Amino acid sequence: MGRGAEKTAPVGIRDHFFERGGHSLKATALVSRIAKEFGVQVPLQDIFARPTVEELASVIQDLEESPYEAIQPAQTQDTYPVSSSRNGCMCSSSLKTAVSATTCRLCWN
């Protein structure tokens, strides 16, 4: 379980995830790997609160099975719908003046 998160020496059950070089992005990848391998959804905050294999094992055992489901790719299209927040980002990045993204987002609604 921990080996995919940090590819150095073998991981011991009491090794601290973050002291071995783990960080938030690796924690997210670990949550995904646990879901695939154990069929449970470990909340990201549990990686921070219980950063050893020993502590996470007890969390995994207590969780109800929740099978991993990969997100299916969207069908190929010429264009795709854009969320209102993404519209705001596009609008604010295209403006040359100092208009906030919030103000710009209002014009799209």
C-alpha positions in Angstrom: 0.0 0.0 0.0 2.6 2.6 1.0 5.2 1.5 -1.6 3.3 3.1 -4.5 3.2 6.4 -2.6 7.0 6.4 -2.0 9.3 4.3 -4.1 12.4 4.1 -1.9 13.1 1.5 0.8 10.3 -0.9 1.9 7.7 0.7 4.1 7.2 -0.5 7.7 3.8 -0.6 9.3 4.7 2.2 11.7 6.5 4.4 9.1 4.9 7.9 8.9 3.6 8.6 5.5 4.5 12.3 5.6 7.9 11.8 7.2 8.8 9.5 4.3 8.1 12.2 1.7 4.4 11.9 1.4 2.4 15.1 0.7 -1.2 16.0 -0.3 -1.0 14.8 -3.9 0.5 11.5 -2.9 -2.1 11.1 -0.2 -4.8 11.6 -2.9 -3.1 8.9 -5.0 -3.0 6.6 -2.0 -6.7 7.1 -1.4 -7.4 6.0 -5.0 -5.1 3.0 -4.7 -6.7 1.9 -1.5 -10.1 2.2 -3.2 -9.0 0.0 -6.1 -7.2 -2.6 -4.0 -9.5 -2.9 -1.0 -12.8 -1.7 -2.3 -13.3 1.0 0.4 -13.4 4.8 0.2 -11.0 6.1 2.8 -11.6 9.8 3.4 -8.5 11.9 2.6 -8.5 13.4 6.1 -7.8 9.9 7.5 -4.5 9.8 5.7 -3.5 12.9 7.5 -5.0 11.8 10.9 -3.7 8.2 10.7 -0.5 8.4 8.6 0.9 4.9 9.2 -0.1 1.6 7.6 -0.9 0.2 11.1 -3.4 3.0 11.7 -4.9 3.0 8.2 -5.4 -0.8 8.4 -7.9 -0.3 11.3 -9.7 2.4 9.3 -9.9 0.1 6.2 -11.2 -2.8 8.3 -14.0 -0.7 9.8 -15.3 0.8 6.5 -18.1 -0.7 4.5 -17.3 -2.0 1.1 -17.7 0.6 -1.6 -16.4 -0.7 -4.9 -14.1 1.5 -7.0 -15.7 2.8 -10.1 -13.5 4.5 -12.7 -14.8 7.7 -14.4 -15.6 6.9 -17.9 -14.1 9.1 -20.6 -16.5 11.5 -22.4 -17.4 10.8 -26.0 -15.3 12.7 -28.5 -17.0 16.0 -29.6 -16.1 19.2 -31.3 -17.0 21.2 -28.2 -17.9 20.5 -24.6 -20.1 22.4 -22.1 -18.2 24.6 -19.7 -19.1 25.2 -16.1 -20.0 28.8 -14.9 -16.8 28.9 -12.8 -14.7 27.9 -15.8 -16.4 30.6 -17.8 -15.3 33.1 -15.1 -11.7 31.9 -15.4 -11.7 32.2 -19.1 -13.3 35.7 -18.9 -10.9 37.0 -16.3 -7.8 35.7 -18.0 -8.9 37.2 -21.3 -9.4 40.7 -19.9 -6.5 43.1 -19.9 -7.9 45.2 -17.0 -8.0 44.4 -13.3 -11.5 42.9 -13.1 -12.0 40.2 -10.6 -13.2 36.8 -11.6 -16.2 37.2 -9.4 -17.3 40.3 -11.3 -16.6 38.7 -14.6 -18.6 35.6 -13.6 -21.6 37.7 -13.0 -21.7 38.7 -16.7 -22.0 35.1 -17.7 -25.0 34.3 -15.6 
